[in-house]
Every structure is written in C-alpha cells, then in structure tokens.
C-alpha cells in the first residue's frame, strides 16, 4: 500500500502539473540534437558529430538556447578526438559550448514551416561571438524540427593550431545541425 | 672438392643475405602497417572489456552532478561506469539507438545512453519500464548525463 502522505503528494503533483500545463507547454526541448562539423583541407578532412546536443525553444518569446558537451563529439579516428579535446578546445577547462539567441523579427508565425533567422551569442573556448544563422523550420505533428548550417572561423574562438598542423585544419569550420524538439514534459 | 665446397658456401651466404633482406622488409612493412592502423583506428571501443571505475544508480549519478559539478566532473567524466536505472524511452533518432534512463528523484533529468550497435538479441527485448545496467563512458552533464559507447550488461549472472 502507498502511504497516505505519498498519495497526497501525488495528488498535489498532478494538480500542480495541470495548473502549470499551459505555461510549460510553450517550451519545447531537444535532448538529442545532432550537430556535425567539417574541416576540409587538401591535406585531410576532419568530421565530428555530437548526437546529444541540448536545445530549448520558447515558442512564446522566440528565444532559443543550445548547449553541448565538447567531449560528446565523436570522430572517425580516436587520435583526432584526443587532439580536439586536449589541444584545440581544451575540454577540461571549457567543457561546453553554449548559444543563446532569439528569432529575428519574431511573431506568432515565425515557427510555421519555412525559414527563419536566429541571432545570438555563441560561447566556445572562453570566447563569445555574435552569430546569425538561417534555419529551416518544419512542424511534424507535435514535433518541431529545426535544421541549418553556418560557418565558424577558428580564429574567432582563440583556438590555437600549432604551425606544423596549420595545413591540416581549415580556417573556417562548416557546421550543420538538426534539432528535433518535443513538448517539454513535467 | 674444396672448390665445390666454396661455391656451395658462397651460394648459401648469398641466400642468407636474401633471407635477411626479406625479413627486414617484412619488419618494415609490419611496423608501418601498425602505425598506419593506429592512426586509422576508429573511435569504436570494446567497452565490455573496459575496467569499470564505478557502479552507481541514476539517482546517485544525477545528484552528484547537480550538487557538485566540479567534483562530479573529475569523478566521472571520461570514466567507464555502470549505471543502474529504469528505461524511460528507447529511440532511434539520428540512426542510432539511444536509451533514456529515468530518475525517481529528478523528474527533468535523465541519463542519455548512446548505445553501441550490437547483435545481441537481448537488446531487442528491452522495454520501457525495465530495470537495466548500462556500461559506458560518461561524457558530462547538461540537463541530463550523457553516456557514450554504451552496452547493456547482464547482471543476472552476478
């Protein structure tokens, strides 16, 4: 038998959830957003993917937050992963990359199927830069899918590439992402 | 007779030189092959044989990260750990199998387990609500704990 106190707790939890449902539902979450980056040079091509990017979108305000663990990037070769975490992005000191931004000229129709622009600050490797990203928005049932790509100049984020390896790393990194949002529960 | 012996001896010596060159060439090939393979080594690991550094429950793991992120980072990040929890969700987003383990204490945080591809039939029978132990490498915490290279381990034999 469930103790009486616990039953009361459950009852209040349900009551609370129902009362705040309207507010909470304006937020959507993607816990397994996919973000890949590519570095193309004549010497070698480097590619890595993070499948656990966290993003929350506020449908009422038009704000978007993105956060990812640098150590969750998976490379084709383990040696590259090691170099990336230890020498370039210094994951022990800067474990996350964050973005917080807002949809440009946000209104009630901004999140309909189509194209939108998101402007905000990206914080990586201790440096913050303003970026603007064009995204494609698709609504699939109760899900919202956002895809897009942008470029990141390595020098913008104080990432130092040793002179010997300069030919191996592109000056501009291509980034591609796909976030599948679902209504925020609880 | 002596001349004959000398010719045979010479022939043998010449052959020996060839054999030495052949062996050396083989060694060079083996070393360069090893170095090449080392560089090409994919990031896929044989996690089953990794030494488990800690065994925790979902609640313990999440509460560690929420209470003291710095301590939890140094204790768990990049470490092979075993996490016991209840399956909240199994999905195949981004063409990979992911299992979300739920916490009883923290309703909004989960342990996200990125599963290694497996031929294990048992994986197919896993269902929401099952209690399992996942072994993998902890990568850190956002609003959830992220674990990569995960396998579900059988604890019934223990």
Boltz contact constraints between the chains, C-beta under 6 A:
constraints:
  - contact:
      token1: [A, 31]
      token2: [B, 144]
      max_distance: 6.0
  - contact:
      token1: [A, 32]
      token2: [B, 93]
      max_distance: 6.0
  - contact:
      token1: [A, 34]
      token2: [B, 94]
      max_distance: 6.0
  - contact:
      token1: [A, 51]
      token2: [B, 94]
      max_distance: 6.0
  - contact:
      token1: [A, 52]
      token2: [B, 112]
      max_distance: 6.0
  - contact:
      token1: [A, 52]
      token2: [B, 146]
      max_distance: 6.0
  - contact:
      token1: [A, 54]
      token2: [B, 142]
      max_distance: 6.0
  - contact:
      token1: [A, 54]
      token2: [B, 143]
      max_distance: 6.0
  - contact:
      token1: [A, 67]
      token2: [B, 142]
      max_distance: 6.0
  - contact:
      token1: [A, 69]
      token2: [B, 139]
      max_distance: 6.0
  - contact:
      token1: [A, 69]
      token2: [B, 140]
      max_distance: 6.0
  - contact:
      token1: [A, 69]
      token2: [B, 146]
      max_distance: 6.0
  - contact:
      token1: [A, 71]
      token2: [B, 139]
      max_distance: 6.0
  - contact:
      token1: [A, 71]
      token2: [B, 140]
      max_distance: 6.0
  - contact:
      token1: [A, 72]
      token2: [B, 139]
      max_distance: 6.0
  - contact:
      token1: [A, 72]
      token2: [B, 146]
      max_distance: 6.0
  - contact:
      token1: [A, 74]
      token2: [B, 43]
      max_distance: 6.0
  - contact:
      token1: [A, 75]
      token2: [B, 43]
      max_distance: 6.0
  - contact:
      token1: [A, 78]
      token2: [B, 41]
      max_distance: 6.0
  - contact:
      token1: [A, 78]
      token2: [B, 43]
      max_distance: 6.0
  - contact:
      token1: [A, 81]
      token2: [B, 43]
      max_distance: 6.0
  - contact:
      token1: [A, 95]
      token2: [B, 140]
      max_distance: 6.0
  - contact:
      token1: [A, 186]
      token2: [B, 107]
      max_distance: 6.0
  - contact:
      token1: [A, 186]
      token2: [B, 108]
      max_distance: 6.0
